[in-house]
Amino acid sequence: MPVPTGAVTVTYQAPLRELRFVLHELIRDKRLSESARYPDYSVDFADSVLDAAGEFAQEVLAPINRVGDTKGVTWTPDGVVVTPEFKNAFAQFVAGGWTQLRGPQAFGGQGVPAVLGTAVEELWGSANLAFKLCPMLTQAAVEAIHRCGTEQQKQTYLPKLISGEWTGTMQLTESQAGSDLSAIRTRATREGDHYRIYGQKIFITWGDHDCVPNIIGLVLARVDGAPGGVKGISLFIVPKFLEGADGKFDQRNDVRCVSIEHKLGIHASPTCVLSFGDSSGAVAYLVGEENRGLEYMFIMMNAARLSVGLEGYALSEASYQHALAYARARIQGKPKNPQAGAKGALPIASHPDVKRMLLTMKSTTDAERALAVYAAMQFDLAQNETASAARANLLARGELLIPIVKAWCTELGVRLTSLGVQVHGGMGFIEETGAAQFFRDSRICPIYEGTTGIQAGDLAGRKVARDAGTAMFALIEDMQAELKSLKSNDAAVAAGTTIAIESIALLRSATESLLAAWRQDPDRALSVSVPYLMLSGFVIGGWLMAKSQHIAAAASSGDAEFYASKLQLTRFYLEHVMPECLSLASVVMNGVDSVMEADPALL
Ligand SMILES: Cc1cc2nc3c(=O)[nH]c(=O)nc-3n(C[C@H](O)[C@H](O)[C@H](O)COP(=O)(O)OP(=O)(O)OC[C@H]3O[C@@H](n4cnc5c(N)ncnc54)[C@H](O)[C@@H]3O)c2cc1C
């Protein structure tokens, strides 16, 4: 039996084509290409970056995905050691200038718009999620220092983080402080122009490794005497190596990786327990003002949550590519209807149920990608907008969408990569096919960077209830108005648009119901906040898929095969995937009491 392996079957041509469609046709906005902020941004520029990224993902990152899964990383008393393959890939990533893509130009970055950065990151996540996390966290550290650091901190750290000479980490979690960061105990003591940090952080991704000589931690800690709770948390820069008298960063700081975790997936990404201050205290530099650390972290959260959200569909895309290749190669079963033309044994891709699984994987992945890139664009447009009211509206829409991208895409990532295993049958359960790795790797995505429950609470509370639904109702209005303005003589397209419009009406009713529940008691809204979030994702995805259907139906020239495929995928999404909105809306509107009245003692 042919067993397609990880490196052989994934091709980036299909996702690249889809990314071009999303960027240049579906969410195209001339405000971006005309922006003085991005003078180099054009269709040709975006395509050339995507092509080069696709090639790097395919040639360098995908071939070592399984190597990382099987060999993992090694803890030693002197530090964490990654495989030579990963070390080499990281060096190539740096040499190719990829660490610079999103960094600010003033410090050696290319400063590309978030839409393009988001598109490229999908390719890294598809090819090798464990690898992707290192540049992603470095980018988050760059953003924190750039937005909140002093001029001296920017000059010291940004050029080296952006060039890839050093990497960065985000260090929030402690054993008693996960979702609830108010419980942080790591403490900081003032000492002249710096601080000394004592305590322990757990689960720190790429917290230690040997790809680069220095690692810059962005660490949350509590200054001695600070108020309790979230109001007493500060943000610090804690480098692994400090600057010596000669200007070289060769003085070992008092922070050490004391162990690494053994995990379900992303084996090549070191998940570290870091201990601070075992001897003299780890030297740390305050970012911004004392006690505003969580606020600064939240500035970075949008980018980090968007980036984790895209991991959900990046893995689904890779899983789909593998499943499709397998389903075309695997012969099993005979046609039920020989008159239809097929004779003899069939590739499983021809069985209606396998076709259904593949259509589910591909169409849902496309909807998620469209939503994530649309969300990223709100921040690009906001940065470029000079009118304050318009800018505030763009930011409000972007922020509304962030928890939906994070949680909807990652929850679906688990579902879709599981379908990828299912398409393979028994071979999906066998590691050589690579199908199982995508499933295992995807399981962390709804957990880290704020669990699905935390995202849903953010959506219901901060994003919907706080402004009495203003941002959500504005999006609902825009989606509905746009779809109502689209006309088609094609019956399937018209039917798809009707489904999407009806689902938007469901989201309106569910939003009103959620707001009423929140006003009564926030816990009532929180008891249905995850179904509400999932409903929002399917509906907004449905709007973008209905729009895509119209674009594909109207396309008269160019890539006929692509548009024909787009037509069948959008139709499938609207007819097969969207009906889940009915059950989710019903849960939001009728399911509060069965949670509220349930006694946890009887669970
Ligand atoms: C592989 C890996 C990598 C990680 N990388 C990093 C990193 O680089 N930096 C870092 O700082 N952290 C990192 N983390 C930590 C990660 O962000 C936390 O594990 C996550 O935020 C959840 O916290 P917790 O594990 O303490 O779970 P808990 O907070 O104990 O949550 C357990 C369950 O309770 C639910 N829950 C808890 N509180 C609420 C609430 N208020 N409302 C609704 N539901 C709630 C959660 O949704 C979850 O289902 C990583 C974790 C892992 C496993």
The ligand as an SDF file (V2000), in Angstrom:
LIG
                    3D

 53 58  0  0  0  0  0  0  0  0999 V2000
    2.8850   23.4670   25.1190 C   0  0  0  0  0  0  0  0  0  0  0  0
    2.5760   24.7020   25.9010 C   0  0  0  0  0  0  0  0  0  0  0  0
    3.2140   25.8910   25.5830 C   0  0  0  0  0  0  0  0  0  0  0  0
    2.9530   27.0510   26.3190 C   0  0  0  0  0  0  0  0  0  0  0  0
    3.6780   28.1890   26.0610 N   0  0  0  0  0  0  0  0  0  0  0  0
    3.5820   29.2430   26.9230 C   0  0  0  0  0  0  0  0  0  0  0  0
    4.4730   30.3640   26.8200 C   0  0  0  0  0  0  0  0  0  0  0  0
    5.3060   30.4390   25.9110 O   0  0  0  0  0  0  0  0  0  0  0  0
    4.3710   31.3550   27.7460 N   0  0  0  0  0  0  0  0  0  0  0  0
    3.4660   31.3090   28.7670 C   0  0  0  0  0  0  0  0  0  0  0  0
    3.4350   32.2200   29.5710 O   0  0  0  0  0  0  0  0  0  0  0  0
    2.5950   30.2630   28.8790 N   0  0  0  0  0  0  0  0  0  0  0  0
    2.6510   29.2410   28.0050 C   0  0  0  0  0  0  0  0  0  0  0  0
    1.8030   28.1570   28.1250 N   0  0  0  0  0  0  0  0  0  0  0  0
    0.7840   28.1790   29.1820 C   0  0  0  0  0  0  0  0  0  0  0  0
   -0.6270   28.3090   28.6210 C   0  0  0  0  0  0  0  0  0  0  0  0
   -0.8440   29.6040   28.1270 O   0  0  0  0  0  0  0  0  0  0  0  0
   -1.5970   27.9010   29.7380 C   0  0  0  0  0  0  0  0  0  0  0  0
   -1.4600   26.4920   29.8930 O   0  0  0  0  0  0  0  0  0  0  0  0
   -3.0170   28.2750   29.4220 C   0  0  0  0  0  0  0  0  0  0  0  0
   -3.1660   29.6750   29.4600 O   0  0  0  0  0  0  0  0  0  0  0  0
   -4.0270   27.6440   30.3960 C   0  0  0  0  0  0  0  0  0  0  0  0
   -3.6280   27.7920   31.7220 O   0  0  0  0  0  0  0  0  0  0  0  0
   -3.5880   26.5160   32.6830 P   0  0  0  0  0  0  0  0  0  0  0  0
   -2.7980   25.4610   31.9990 O   0  0  0  0  0  0  0  0  0  0  0  0
   -3.1390   26.9530   34.0170 O   0  0  0  0  0  0  0  0  0  0  0  0
   -5.0750   26.0090   32.7300 O   0  0  0  0  0  0  0  0  0  0  0  0
   -6.2090   26.5390   33.7450 P   0  0  0  0  0  0  0  0  0  0  0  0
   -6.1780   28.0100   33.7720 O   0  0  0  0  0  0  0  0  0  0  0  0
   -6.1200   25.7910   35.0060 O   0  0  0  0  0  0  0  0  0  0  0  0
   -7.5190   26.0890   32.9540 O   0  0  0  0  0  0  0  0  0  0  0  0
   -8.0680   24.7660   33.0240 C   0  0  0  0  0  0  0  0  0  0  0  0
   -9.4520   24.7830   32.3800 C   0  0  0  0  0  0  0  0  0  0  0  0
  -10.2980   25.6820   33.0920 O   0  0  0  0  0  0  0  0  0  0  0  0
  -10.8190   26.6730   32.2350 C   0  0  0  0  0  0  0  0  0  0  0  0
  -10.8600   27.9640   32.9200 N   0  0  0  0  0  0  0  0  0  0  0  0
   -9.9960   28.4590   33.8350 C   0  0  0  0  0  0  0  0  0  0  0  0
  -10.3700   29.6910   34.2030 N   0  0  0  0  0  0  0  0  0  0  0  0
  -11.4770   29.9960   33.5120 C   0  0  0  0  0  0  0  0  0  0  0  0
  -12.3580   31.1200   33.4550 C   0  0  0  0  0  0  0  0  0  0  0  0
  -12.1270   32.2240   34.1520 N   0  0  0  0  0  0  0  0  0  0  0  0
  -13.4250   31.0690   32.6220 N   0  0  0  0  0  0  0  0  0  0  0  0
  -13.6760   29.9780   31.8860 C   0  0  0  0  0  0  0  0  0  0  0  0
  -12.8910   28.8890   31.8950 N   0  0  0  0  0  0  0  0  0  0  0  0
  -11.8100   28.8880   32.6910 C   0  0  0  0  0  0  0  0  0  0  0  0
   -9.8800   26.7280   31.0350 C   0  0  0  0  0  0  0  0  0  0  0  0
  -10.5380   27.1840   29.8700 O   0  0  0  0  0  0  0  0  0  0  0  0
   -9.4480   25.2710   30.9370 C   0  0  0  0  0  0  0  0  0  0  0  0
  -10.4000   24.5510   30.1960 O   0  0  0  0  0  0  0  0  0  0  0  0
    2.0110   27.0120   27.3700 C   0  0  0  0  0  0  0  0  0  0  0  0
    1.3350   25.8190   27.6610 C   0  0  0  0  0  0  0  0  0  0  0  0
    1.6250   24.6730   26.9630 C   0  0  0  0  0  0  0  0  0  0  0  0
    0.9310   23.3890   27.3470 C   0  0  0  0  0  0  0  0  0  0  0  0
  1  2  1  0
  2  3  1  0
  2 52  2  0
  3  4  2  0
  4  5  1  0
  4 50  1  0
  5  6  2  0
  6  7  1  0
  6 13  1  0
  7  8  2  0
  7  9  1  0
  9 10  1  0
 10 11  2  0
 10 12  1  0
 12 13  2  0
 13 14  1  0
 14 15  1  0
 14 50  1  0
 15 16  1  0
 16 17  1  0
 16 18  1  0
 18 19  1  0
 18 20  1  0
 20 21  1  0
 20 22  1  0
 22 23  1  0
 23 24  1  0
 24 25  2  0
 24 26  1  0
 24 27  1  0
 27 28  1  0
 28 29  2  0
 28 30  1  0
 28 31  1  0
 31 32  1  0
 32 33  1  0
 33 34  1  0
 33 48  1  0
 34 35  1  0
 35 36  1  0
 35 46  1  0
 36 37  1  0
 36 45  1  0
 37 38  2  0
 38 39  1  0
 39 40  1  0
 39 45  2  0
 40 41  1  0
 40 42  2  0
 42 43  1  0
 43 44  2  0
 44 45  1  0
 46 47  1  0
 46 48  1  0
 48 49  1  0
 50 51  2  0
 51 52  1  0
 52 53  1  0
M  END
$$$$
